[in-house]
Amino acid sequence: IESLLLQSGPLERWEGALEGAGKRFKAKAWFMNDEDARQATMSLNNTPLPFNKNGKLTVQLVHSARLKIPTRVYDAVEQEIAEHKQAWAEQHLVYIAYPPSQSLRVLKLEGESREDVAKAKDTLGAIIGGEVLMSDGEAVWSPSFAANGPAFEKMRQLERELGILIVRDKRRSRVRLLGPRRQRQEAQQALTELSKADSSSTHVIELDAKQLSRAVKGGY
């Protein structure tokens, strides 16, 4: 069977095993190119087996998508992902979350419709990417969020209490929240208030080059 599939194009991977009492053989093949997979389906589906006149080959085209994420991210978003499982099942999509390995989880989506798989993957990506903490149309941020001080400890406390994940994007000066929607909303309010409290206690002193030099030398 593998040699029949190879006539359509090179394979990335191949898996095969007997089913039941050994009367049926089921295999999975991953083609290097999508077009080769479609060609194999059209040319081989419902064709007689060359080595068994009483056997018939059934070929089904399945699209798949895989995402690898840290286990701590999966733990935070697992509940939100579960909210989409029924809709995916109704679209005949298969969703699998493999057991953790080396602090990572692999998530896989499979289905006959490329569009449905792509949309489900986008949904997964949005959930995993998290929600940017916003207030009045602007990203909420405070200089203290970048340090591992009291504000950071408050974030860790909120993570433990609410079962969410708070990701600090220091380069973009923004915070992303991952987890159930209601808990994210609670965290949003608490972090917005925290940023305001920190901002009110932060004082900026502007120095020119000469003043900065004196300050560095301790003579300002």
BADRENRO-5258 format. One record per residue (C-alpha): residue in one letter; chain; x, y, z. Coordinates in pm, whole numbers, plus 50000, padded with zeros to 5 digits. Layout:
# residues N
PT   code   unit      px      py      pz
PT      A      A       X       Y       Z
...
This chain:
# residues 220
PT   code   unit      px      py      pz
PT      I      A   50000   50000   50000
PT      E      A   50285   50235   50083
PT      S      A   50434   50177   49738
PT      L      A   50099   50265   49578
PT      L      A   50088   50593   49765
PT      L      A   50448   50673   49675
PT      Q      A   50345   50673   49311
PT      S      A   50165   51001   49382
PT      G      A   50457   51165   49561
PT      P      A   50710   51144   49846
PT      L      A   50585   51074   50199
PT      E      A   50691   51256   50511
PT      R      A   50576   50971   50737
PT      W      A   50397   50638   50723
PT      E      A   50216   50436   50990
PT      G      A   50024   50111   50944
PT      A      A   49869   49840   51161
PT      L      A   49617   49554   51149
PT      E      A   49270   49615   51294
PT      G      A   49050   49369   51479
PT      A      A   49109   49005   51394
PT      G      A   49351   49096   51118
PT      K      A   49106   49117   50828
PT      R      A   49154   49489   50783
PT      F      A   49468   49695   50754
PT      K      A   49457   50067   50839
PT      A      A   49737   50309   50760
PT      K      A   49815   50679   50778
PT      A      A   50042   50856   50534
PT      W      A   50170   51212   50551
PT      F      A   50261   51353   50209
PT      M      A   50530   51614   50164
PT      N      A   50299   51811   49932
PT      D      A   49925   51874   49961
PT      E      A   49871   51831   49588
PT      D      A   50024   51481   49599
PT      A      A   49783   51385   49877
PT      R      A   49485   51503   49673
PT      Q      A   49611   51316   49368
PT      A      A   49649   50994   49569
PT      T      A   49294   51025   49697
PT      M      A   49146   51078   49351
PT      S      A   49345   50803   49180
PT      L      A   49343   50530   49447
PT      N      A   49017   50559   49641
PT      N      A   48785   50257   49594
PT      T      A   49032   50076   49369
PT      P      A   49104   49699   49385
PT      L      A   49425   49591   49554
PT      P      A   49681   49459   49303
PT      F      A   49789   49184   49546
PT      N      A   49436   49083   49654
PT      K      A   49154   49067   49399
PT      N      A   48895   49047   49678
PT      G      A   49034   49350   49859
PT      K      A   48961   49716   49800
PT      L      A   49165   50021   49888
PT      T      A   48984   50314   50051
PT      V      A   49172   50644   50063
PT      Q      A   49045   50943   50259
PT      L      A   49205   51287   50250
PT      V      A   49255   51433   50598
PT      H      A   49400   51775   50677
PT      S      A   49579   51827   51005
PT      A      A   49737   52101   51212
PT      R      A   49970   52070   51511
PT      L      A   50068   52320   51776
PT      K      A   50335   52274   52042
PT      I      A   50296   52487   52355
PT      P      A   50439   52498   52710
PT      T      A   50245   52286   52959
PT      R      A   50182   52588   53182
PT      V      A   50014   52765   52889
PT      Y      A   49796   52459   52820
PT      D      A   49695   52435   53186
PT      A      A   49575   52796   53176
PT      V      A   49374   52770   52852
PT      E      A   49246   52411   52877
PT      Q      A   48903   52520   52998
PT      E      A   48861   52776   52721
PT      I      A   48967   52521   52457
PT      A      A   48710   52276   52594
PT      E      A   48434   52527   52514
PT      H      A   48502   52473   52142
PT      K      A   48519   52092   52139
PT      Q      A   48151   52035   52069
PT      A      A   48150   52277   51775
PT      W      A   48459   52108   51632
PT      A      A   48300   51766   51672
PT      E      A   47992   51888   51483
PT      Q      A   48226   51988   51200
PT      H      A   48372   51635   51208
PT      L      A   48702   51764   51340
PT      V      A   48916   51556   51572
PT      Y      A   49099   51742   51849
PT      I      A   49374   51569   52048
PT      A      A   49587   51702   52332
PT      Y      A   49881   51467   52377
PT      P      A   50028   51399   52723
PT      P      A   50299   51640   52837
PT      S      A   50658   51571   52737
PT      Q      A   50950   51779   52861
PT      S      A   50715   52055   52982
PT      L      A   50547   52076   52640
PT      R      A   50204   51974   52507
PT      V      A   50124   51895   52143
PT      L      A   49774   51983   52024
PT      K      A   49643   51832   51700
PT      L      A   49342   51900   51483
PT      E      A   49230   51671   51198
PT      G      A   48945   51690   50951
PT      E      A   48842   51644   50589
PT      S      A   48773   52013   50535
PT      R      A   49085   52224   50498
PT      E      A   48888   52541   50573
PT      D      A   48740   52403   50896
PT      V      A   49081   52281   51015
PT      A      A   49236   52621   50936
PT      K      A   48961   52807   51124
PT      A      A   48993   52576   51424
PT      K      A   49369   52629   51421
PT      D      A   49316   53007   51417
PT      T      A   49083   52972   51715
PT      L      A   49343   52769   51902
PT      G      A   49609   53025   51816
PT      A      A   49396   53311   51947
PT      I      A   49329   53127   52273
PT      I      A   49696   53040   52319
PT      G      A   49804   53393   52227
PT      G      A   49596   53534   52511
PT      E      A   49420   53867   52555
PT      V      A   49615   54192   52571
PT      L      A   49529   54385   52886
PT      M      A   49356   54703   52766
PT      S      A   49188   55005   52925
PT      D      A   49022   55289   52733
PT      G      A   49164   55156   52409
PT      E      A   49526   55147   52526
PT      A      A   49749   54871   52654
PT      V      A   49782   54877   53032
PT      W      A   50143   54898   53147
PT      S      A   50358   55032   53426
PT      P      A   50739   55046   53447
PT      S      A   50714   54837   53763
PT      F      A   50564   54550   53561
PT      A      A   50903   54493   53399
PT      A      A   51082   54436   53730
PT      N      A   51061   54135   53959
PT      G      A   50941   54347   54249
PT      P      A   50610   54389   54438
PT      A      A   50406   54427   54116
PT      F      A   50548   54101   53982
PT      E      A   50467   53924   54309
PT      K      A   50110   54057   54286
PT      M      A   50085   53908   53936
PT      R      A   50203   53569   54062
PT      Q      A   49945   53589   54342
PT      L      A   49667   53661   54091
PT      E      A   49781   53364   53882
PT      R      A   49753   53131   54180
PT      E      A   49418   53268   54300
PT      L      A   49247   53284   53960
PT      G      A   49410   52993   53780
PT      I      A   49532   53207   53489
PT      L      A   49863   53293   53327
PT      I      A   49995   53649   53310
PT      V      A   50262   53708   53046
PT      R      A   50471   54024   53055
PT      D      A   50578   54146   52712
PT      K      A   50852   54386   52821
PT      R      A   50961   54471   52468
PT      R      A   50615   54590   52367
PT      S      A   50522   54718   52714
PT      R      A   50207   54513   52742
PT      V      A   50054   54230   52943
PT      R      A   49873   53927   52802
PT      L      A   49620   53724   52999
PT      L      A   49553   53355   52937
PT      G      A   49274   53159   53102
PT      P      A   48896   53146   53150
PT      R      A   48714   53463   53046
PT      R      A   48563   53545   53387
PT      Q      A   48896   53507   53565
PT      R      A   49065   53722   53301
PT      Q      A   48815   53996   53369
PT      E      A   48892   53983   53741
PT      A      A   49263   54002   53669
PT      Q      A   49210   54289   53427
PT      Q      A   49048   54503   53694
PT      A      A   49313   54421   53954
PT      L      A   49606   54484   53717
PT      T      A   49458   54809   53586
PT      E      A   49430   54939   53942
PT      L      A   49783   54817   54015
PT      S      A   49921   55005   53714
PT      K      A   49749   55325   53823
PT      A      A   49882   55293   54179
PT      D      A   50236   55236   54051
PT      S      A   50213   55522   53802
PT      S      A   50102   55766   54071
PT      S      A   50405   55675   54283
PT      T      A   50654   55695   53996
PT      H      A   50843   56022   53946
PT      V      A   51046   56100   53637
PT      I      A   51343   56336   53658
PT      E      A   51466   56461   53323
PT      L      A   51842   56524   53300
PT      D      A   52053   56665   53021
PT      A      A   52388   56506   52933
PT      K      A   52585   56722   53179
PT      Q      A   52344   56661   53467
PT      L      A   52338   56288   53395
PT      S      A   52718   56274   53408
PT      R      A   52721   56449   53745
PT      A      A   52448   56216   53877
PT      V      A   52640   55904   53773
PT      K      A   52945   56033   53959
PT      G      A   52732   56092   54268
PT      G      A   52772   56468   54263
PT      Y      A   52428   56580   54155
